[in-house]
Amino acid sequence: MTAKHIGASEFQAECLKLVVAIERTGQSITITKRGTPVAVLGPVPISAKFKGLFGALKGSVLRYDKPFDPATEPDEWSAGQ
């Protein structure tokens, strides 16, 4: 697989088509300005993709010793005062 290079002006004109192509092929595109690379546009790694709200924090709490105790003391509450 060879890396694809595209000029900034062509990228501006074809941005949406290029995003679809990256999604389809998984190949990154280097964007150049006057022949000098300025940015790389590529697919998002699968591990970084949003997986949804439910279960997003699963496994993030490693230990909780007293799950039924209040989080703060009752005199620290300020509901309605």
C-alpha positions in Angstrom: 0.0 0.0 0.0 1.5 3.3 -1.0 0.7 6.5 1.0 -1.6 8.9 -0.8 -0.6 12.5 -0.9 -3.1 15.3 -1.9 -2.7 19.1 -2.1 -4.6 21.3 0.4 -6.7 22.9 -2.3 -7.8 19.5 -3.7 -8.5 18.3 -0.2 -10.7 21.3 0.4 -12.7 20.6 -2.8 -13.0 16.8 -2.2 -13.1 16.6 1.6 -16.3 14.6 1.9 -15.3 12.1 -0.8 -12.0 11.6 0.8 -13.5 10.9 4.2 -15.7 8.3 2.7 -12.7 6.7 0.9 -10.8 6.6 4.2 -13.7 4.9 5.9 -14.0 2.4 3.1 -10.3 1.6 2.6 -8.8 2.4 6.0 -5.8 4.1 4.2 -4.5 7.4 5.5 -4.0 10.5 3.3 -1.2 13.0 3.7 -2.3 16.6 3.0 0.4 18.8 1.5 0.8 22.5 1.0 3.2 23.5 -1.7 4.6 20.0 -1.6 5.3 20.0 2.2 3.2 17.6 4.4 1.1 19.5 6.8 -1.5 17.0 8.1 -2.4 13.3 7.9 -6.1 12.3 7.7 -6.7 8.7 8.7 -9.2 6.3 10.2 -10.0 6.3 13.9 -8.6 3.2 15.7 -11.4 0.8 16.6 -10.5 1.1 20.3 -11.1 4.9 20.2 -14.5 4.7 18.5 -17.5 5.7 20.6 -19.3 2.5 21.7 -22.4 4.1 23.2 -23.5 5.5 26.5 -24.5 2.3 28.3 -21.5 0.4 29.4 -19.0 3.1 28.5 -17.6 3.2 32.1 -17.7 -0.5 32.6 -14.6 -1.6 34.5 -13.5 1.9 35.4 -14.3 1.5 39.2 -11.6 -0.9 40.4 -12.5 -1.0 44.1 -15.3 0.3 46.3 -15.2 -0.8 49.9 -18.6 0.5 51.2 -21.1 0.6 48.4 -24.1 1.2 50.7 -22.6 4.1 52.8 -23.6 7.6 51.8 -21.0 9.5 49.6 -21.0 12.4 52.1 -22.1 13.1 55.6 -25.8 14.2 56.0 -24.7 17.7 57.4 -22.8 18.4 54.2 -26.0 18.2 52.1 -27.4 21.5 50.9 -30.7 20.4 49.3 -33.1 23.4 49.3 -31.2 25.6 51.7 
